[in-house]
Amino acid sequence: MPLLGFDCSATMTADEKRRFAGRVTELYADHMETGTDHVAVVLRERSESELSIGRAGSDEPCLVLDAEIRSGREFEAKRAFALAVMEFANEIWAIPDPNMKVVFTEHAGENMMGVDRVGSEWSKDENN
């Protein structure tokens, strides 16, 4: 189960949050070659004083993605996903490119679980 946790200082409507979460889920599935039913997206709206990236202006919105994923994805897939997410965040909330960061943390599949399942190791042949 990937856990995609976003902290963002842009003002977000409920509809924008739903649209963003849906699109991020699709992007993850496409770039990481997996299904969508196990992707978790968390959006936390932060005030300007709660989120800072050194080069961002004090009145500019910022976005940070902490992507907790299973080990095994190639760098190119992670980079393509990160760029696609940042492009969409810029489109929907006009967040300047320098004001966005993505950090991937990789875990063994068994360290990611829900009530109904324990994750397995990722392989290119899976669909979920």
N, C-alpha and C positions, 0 to 999 in steps of 0.2 A: 504494500500500500504506500504509494508515494504521498508524502505530506508536503504540500506546497503552501508555505506560510508567507503571506505578503504583509508588510507594514508600509503604509502609504500616507503621506500628508496632504494629498489632494482631497478636495471635497467630493464625496461620492454619493450618488443617490442609490436607493435600493435596487432600482432597475439596472443601473450601471454595474453594481456589484454582481447581480445575477448574470448579466451579460458577460462580464469579465470572467467570472468563475467558469461559466460554460465554455467560453472560448479557450481559456487556459487548459481546461480539461481536454478539449479537442486537440490543441496543439501538443500537449504532453503525449497523448495517445499516438498522434501522427509521428512525431519526432523520436519517441522512445519505443516505437513498435510494440504497443500493448493495447489493451482495452481501456474502457473508461469507467467501468463500474467500481473500481477500487481506488480511484484518484480522489484524494481529499484536498480541498482548497480552503484556506483560511484567509480572510481579508480583515485586517485591523486598521481602522482609520485612526491616524495619529495627528495630534496638533503639531504645528511647526516646531514647538519647543521639545517635542518628544522624539523627533527623527531628524538626524543631521547627516549630511555628507559634506565633507570639508569644502569642496569646491562649489557647492550650491549656494546661490544667493539666499539671504535670510527670508525672502518672501516667495521663493520658488518651491514648488512641490517636489518631494522625493519619493522614491519607491525602492524597497529592498525585498528581494525574494530569498528566503531560506528554503532551499529545495532538498528535502530529506528523501533520498531515493535508494533503490537497491543497487548494489555494486554490479558492474559489468557493462554499462553503457560506454560507447566510444566517445572520445572527446568531441568529435564532429557533431554527434547527435545532441550532446549537451549544449554545445555552443549554438547550434541552430535553434534549439528550443529557447535558450536564453534570449537570443536576438529577436525571435518572433514574439515572445512575451513583452519585451521592452518596446518593440515597435507598436504593439497593440496598446500598451499603457500610454505611450505617447499620443496615439490616435484618440483614445477615449478621454484622457485627462490632461493632455498637453504637457506631460512631464518631460523636461529637457533631457536629452540623451545622457549628458554627464551626471545627471542626478539619479541615475538608476544603477543598482548593483544586484547581481545574482551570485549566491554562494551555494554550491552543491556539497552535501554531506552524504557519503555513501555507506550503506549498511548491508550486512548479510541479510538475505531474505527472511531468515527465521527471527530476526529482530523487529520485524514489521508484522503486526497481527491485528485481527479483529476478533469479535466473539465467535464468528463462524469459520475462521481460517487462520492459519499461520503462513506467512509468506514463504515462497520457495526462492531458489536462486533464479535469476533472470536468464532467459535464453532467447535468441532471435526467433525461435519457433513458437513462442507462446502467443496467446491472443488475449490474455487478461492479466 
